Amino acid sequence: MGAQRFRFFCCGCGANAAASDMEMNDEEADCAGAVPEGGGKGTDGTTRQLSWPQVERMTGGFTSAVVGEGGFSTVYLARLSGGLAAVKVHRSSERLHRVFRQELDTLLRVRHPHIVRLLGFCDQQDEGVLVLEFAANGNLHEKLHGGGKSGGALPWARRVTAALQVAQALEYLHDQCEPQVVHGDVKAANVLLDGAMSAKLCDFGSARMGFSAAVRPRASAHTMLGSPGYVDPHYIRSGVVTKKTDVYSFGVLLLELLTGVEAFCPVEGRLLTAVLAPRLKQPCDARMLVDERLGSAYDAAEASAVAALAASCVGHNPSLRPSMAEVVRTLEQNARGSILAAGNGHGKL
């Protein structure tokens, strides 16, 4: 039998599988419910569905090593023929099963080069299972704040390129999907980085579909969206979810990329937006904001453009914030040099 190569990644709680490809023969791949790398779909054109016994075999009856754990899920290390996989199992409860269904339903509908691909799933039990494409370089939070294995600061060109790629993914969700999608939890930890350092937006458990209008009905308290530091204050006050909710969170991400400072410091209870608010209300020298770890290895004009764009995204009035299409155009026009440099491999870690 011919060997096929596959990649697996499980996101949502910040854990990676080992950064190695898996090899399995055709029969094993069919049994495991895997999908060929680059395809993302089975031969019948649909994402491959796993049976619960297959999931149990992949995880040794859920006795394999736990490589990640979050509020909604546990990630198990699965050993298959020739390599490893990460299996994300959502916790069993009525509310958390709704989170799993939301993420699954969204990922089954979307297809974009900067959105993580769904390779397989299992929904036969209360616990839901997702198998997603592998991202060899972890997530943007790790790279930006030193949680990754590599030392040094994430280069400026990589930061700008990641920002553009996430913006393109959000533009696709907001304007090109049918129905339209609001992600609901844009943050650095939900941006994966593949082997080429290309950004992949992940974790759609908070996504909302069907936003044909700008404003939708009030969300209930138990479905609060977002993560500390990234949540739109207008959403907190009103409970109303809009596309501009994502725009605000993306603006915080831009500030994080610009400054190298985390969006939220739990020890101090500090919000990055609150610290920077006085500077963002008036024109300022972007050099005073740029991550000092970069030294002089950044483009000052691009930094000024990013700072101004971030300020407009986190503005108090949602109606005055730019659309993600406008964000994409602004980044393309003002950061062309860094984007081209990153594409040519300059600034690579």
N, C-alpha and C positions, 0 to 999 in steps of 0.2 A: 504494500500500500504506500501511496505517496504521503510525504509529510507536509503538513500545513503549519504555518506560523501564526500565532495569535498573541494579542496583548490584552491584558485585563487591568482595570483600575476600579477601585471603589472609593467614591468620595462621599462627603457629607459629614464626616467626623474627622477629617484631617489625616487619614492614614493612607499609606501607600503599600502596595505589595512590593516584593523585591523587584529591583529594576532590571529584570531579565526577561527575555522572550520565552515563550513556552513552545515546545514542539509536541505534537500528538498526531497519531495517524488518523486517517479519515474516519475509521469506526469509532475511535475514542472521542474525536471531535463531535461526531453526531450524538454520541451518548451524553457528552457533557453539555450539549446545547450551545457550544461555542460558535462564534461567527468569524469568518476569515477577516484578518486585518485589512482595512481599506474598504471593506464591503459594508459592514454594519448590519447587513440583512441576511437572512437565510435564503436558500435557493428558491423558496416560494415567495420571496419579496417581503416577508414579514420578519420582525425580530424573533429570534428563536426562544421558545418557551421551555423552561426547565420543569421537570417533575420534582416533587419534594424529595423522593428517594435519591434522585440525582444530586440534589443539594446536600443531603445528608452524607452521601458518599464523598462528595467533594471536600467536606469539612470533617470527615471522620466522626459523624454523629455530633457535630458541634463540640468536639473535644480538641480540635486543632488550636494552635496558638491564636490568641486575640491580638491583632496588630493595631487596632484602633477602636475607640469607643466614644460615643457622643450621646446627646440627650435623646436621640431618636433611634439609634442603630448601633449594632456591634459589627465589627469587621473581622472575619476569620481568615486565617491563612489556609489556603487550600492547595494541596499537593496533587498535581496531575502529572501524567507521563511527560517527562522532559522539562518540567518547570513548575512555577507557582502561580496561583491566582488569589485574588482578594474577593471575598464574598460578603456583601453588605446585607445584613439581615435587620430589617426594621423591627422594633420591639412590638410585642403583642398587646394591643389595646385598641378600643374602637377609635379613639382620637388619632393615635399614631398610625393605624391602618389607613385612615383618611389621608394622612401625610404621604404615606407610601403610594396610595392610588393617585394622588395629585402629581407626584413626581413621575410615576410611571406613565400616566395619561399624557403628561406634557412631553416627555421624552419620546414617546411613540409618534408624536405629531411633528416634532421639529427636526430640522436637518440643516446644519450650518458648520463651516469649517472651524469656527471658534466656539462651538458648543459641544460639550462632551457627548460622545456617541453611546447610545444604549446598545449593548451586544446581546444580552439575554436577561430573562427575568423568571421569577416563579411567584405566582399568586394563589397557590392552592391551599395555603394555610393562613391563619391570622397574621403570622409573620410574613412580611413581603421581602423578596430577595431581588436585588438588582446586580447585574454584572455590566460594568462600564469600561470603556477603553482605558488603557494604561497610560499614565502620564509619568514619564521617567524622571522629571525634575521637580516633583512635588507640587507645592502650591505657592502662589505669589507671596503670601504672608511669610512663609518660611524663608524664601529668598530675600525678601525685603528686610526682615527683622532678625536675621541670623539664625533661624531655626534649621536651615538646610545644612548639608554637609560641607558645602564649599565656603571658603572664607571670603572676606571682602564685601564691599557694597555692590548691590545690583547696578550695573552700568546705566547711565542716563538713557542711552539709545534703547536699551531693553525695556526700561520703564515706559518710555513714550510709546514704543511699539505695542507693549502689552495693553496700555490704555486704549490705543486705537482699536485693537482687536476686540477688547471687551465692549467698546462702544459700538463696533460693527455688529456684534452678537445681539446687543440690546436693541439696536435699530431694527434688526431683522425681527426680533420678537415683537416689538411695538408696532411696526408698520408693514411687515411683509408676511407675517403668519396669518392664517385664517383657521380658527379665530385668533385675534391678537392676544399676546401674552405679556403680563407684568411679572417679572422674576420675583420680586418681593424680598430678596435677601442678598443683594449685591455687596460683596466684601472681598478683601484680599484672599482670605482663606478659601473662598469659593471660586477662585481662578486657578485652574491647574496649568502646569507648564509641561509640554511634551518634550520629547528628546531634542527637538529643534528649538526649544524655548518658545514655541507658539502657544498663546493663551487659549484656554478652553473654559468657558463658563460652566459651572456645575451646580448641583444641589438645587433641584426645582421643587422641593417639598413645600415651599411657601408660594409657589407660582399661582397666578390667577389668570384664567383664560376668559375670552369674550369681552374684552375691553374695546368695543367699537366706539364708545364715547370716552371723553376725558375723565369723567367722574362716575364712580359706581356707588351703590348703596353702602351704608356704614357697615364695617366689619364688626363682629362680636368680639368681646374682650378676650375670649379664650383662643381666638385665631390671630392674635397680635403677630404682625410680621416684622422681620428684620432682626438685626443684631446690635448690641450696644455700640454706640459711636456712629453707626451708619443710618439709624432710623430717622426719617423725615419728621421734624417737629410738627409740621402741619398734619401729618397722619396721626401722630400721638394725640393731638388736640381734637381732631375731628373724627378719627376712625375711618376716613375715606381713603381708599386706595386708588391711585391714578398712575399713569405712566410717569408723571413727575416725581412720584415716590422713588422710582428707580433712578431718575435723574439726580435727585439729591444724594442718594447712596453712592452713585458713580462720582459725584463731585467730591465726596469725602475720600473716596479711593484715589482721586487725582491729588488731593492734598497729601495723602499718605505717601504716594509715589514721589511727590515733589519734596517733601520734608524728611522722609524716612522715619517719621514718628507714627506710632500706632494710633488708630482711630479712637481707642478707648483704653485708659489705664485703670484697671480694676482696683489697684492698691490705693491710688489717689482719687479715684472716681472722676478722673479728668477726661473731658471730651476734646478731641483735637480741634473741632470746629469752634468750641468756646475759647480755646487758647488763641486761635488765629483770628477770631471775629474782629477785633479792633483793626488789624492790619488789612483785612479783606474789605472793610467798609470804605477804604480810600486807596488810591494808587500808592503802591509801595515798591521799593526796590526788591525784585524777586530774589536777588542774591542773598537777602537776609532770611529767606525762607528755605532755600535749597539745602538738602541734606549735606551737612558738613563733611561727611565721609567721602563725598564725590570730589572734594577739593575744587579744582578748576576744570574738571573733566565733564563739562556740560555746556550746552549752548544757552547763553544768557537770554537771547531773544525768545527761544523756545520756552525757557523757564517762565518768562514774563507772560507769554501767551497761555501757558498751562495754568498759571496762578489766576489770571483773569477769567479763564474758562471755568475753573473750579469755583471761583467766587460767584459766578452767575448760576452755576448748578445748585449751590447750597443757599441761594437767596431765600429770604423769608416768604416771598409771595410765589407760590407754585406757578401761577400763570405767566410770570416773567422769566421763569427758567427756560433754557433752550430745550428743544426736542433733541432726541438722540441723533436724528439725522443732521441737525445743525451742529451737534457736538462732533460727529464724524467729519463733517466738512471743515470745521475749525482746526481739528487736529491734523487733517491731511494737508491743509494750507499752511499751517504754522510750524509743523514739525517734520517737514518732508526730508530734511537732511538726516535726522536721527533714524527715521523710519527706513530710509534707504541704507544707512550704515548698518542697522540691525539685520536687514535682509541680506546684506553682503557678508554677514558674519562678524562685523566689527563690534566690539563691546561684549563679545561672548564670554561667559564665565569660564 
